[in-house]
Amino acid sequence: MSKKPSFNQLIGQASEPVLVDFYADWCGPCKAMAPELQKVASELGDRLKVIKINVDRHQQLAQQYRVQSIPALLLFKGGQVVWRTAGAMSASQLKAQLGKFV
């Protein structure tokens, strides 16, 4: 049985950029964002990895990256945050924002 990789391993060892969605189950805009993120993940699949982090379960990570409102999207390259935004947006808006990084 293999151990799940840590957050730092996921963002630091990935060859492609990693988009992290900080969300909560009770958050309406987060729920609206989920299908948009799925579209982006399927369209940019091999050039981008998407992971979701529940802020209620991972409060320390949310604090570490200064997540103050959700949904919050942070893009990591080589373990470093290279782009961030908060609030819901469409898949096309998100792809336009990520275009210069992926």
C-alpha positions in Angstrom: 0.0 0.0 0.0 1.6 3.3 -1.1 1.5 6.4 1.0 -0.4 9.4 -0.4 2.0 12.1 -1.5 2.1 15.2 0.6 0.9 18.6 -0.6 4.5 19.8 -0.9 5.4 16.7 -3.0 2.4 17.2 -5.3 3.3 20.9 -6.0 7.1 20.5 -5.9 7.7 17.4 -7.9 5.2 17.8 -10.7 6.7 18.4 -14.1 3.6 20.4 -15.2 2.1 23.4 -13.4 -0.3 22.5 -10.6 -3.6 24.4 -10.1 -4.8 24.2 -6.6 -8.5 24.9 -5.9 -9.0 25.9 -2.2 -12.7 25.3 -1.6 -15.3 24.3 1.0 -18.3 22.0 0.7 -20.7 24.7 2.0 -19.5 27.3 -0.4 -21.9 28.1 -3.3 -19.4 29.7 -5.6 -17.1 26.8 -5.0 -19.8 24.4 -6.2 -20.3 26.5 -9.3 -16.6 26.4 -10.0 -16.3 22.6 -9.8 -17.6 21.8 -13.4 -15.6 24.8 -14.8 -12.4 23.3 -13.3 -13.3 19.9 -14.7 -13.6 21.5 -18.2 -10.2 23.2 -17.8 -8.6 20.0 -16.4 -9.9 17.9 -19.3 -8.9 20.5 -22.0 -5.4 21.1 -20.5 -5.0 17.7 -19.0 -1.4 16.9 -20.0 -0.2 20.4 -19.5 -1.8 21.1 -16.1 -2.5 19.1 -12.9 -5.6 20.2 -10.9 -6.0 19.4 -7.2 -8.7 20.4 -4.7 -8.0 21.3 -1.1 -10.9 21.5 1.4 -10.1 24.5 3.6 -12.1 23.1 6.5 -10.0 19.9 6.5 -6.7 21.6 5.7 -6.9 24.9 7.6 -3.1 25.0 8.1 -2.5 24.9 4.3 -5.1 27.6 3.7 -3.4 29.8 6.3 0.1 29.1 5.0 -1.0 30.3 1.5 -3.1 33.2 2.9 -6.4 32.0 1.5 -8.9 34.6 2.8 -11.8 34.0 0.5 -12.9 31.0 -1.5 -12.9 29.6 -4.1 -9.2 30.5 -4.3 -7.1 29.3 -7.1 -3.3 29.2 -6.9 -1.1 28.1 -9.7 2.2 26.5 -8.6 5.3 26.0 -10.8 8.3 24.3 -9.3 6.7 24.5 -5.8 6.2 28.3 -6.1 3.0 30.3 -6.4 3.1 32.0 -9.8 -0.5 33.2 -10.1 -3.5 33.4 -7.8 -7.1 34.6 -7.8 -10.3 34.3 -5.7 -13.8 34.0 -6.8 -15.7 31.9 -9.4 -15.1 32.3 -13.1 -16.0 30.4 -16.3 -13.7 27.8 -17.8 -12.9 30.1 -20.7 -12.0 33.0 -18.4 -9.8 30.6 -16.4 -8.1 29.2 -19.5 -7.3 32.8 -20.6 -5.8 33.6 -17.3 -3.7 30.4 -17.2 -2.6 30.8 -20.9 0.7 32.5 -20.1 1.7 29.7 -17.6 0.7 26.5 -19.4 
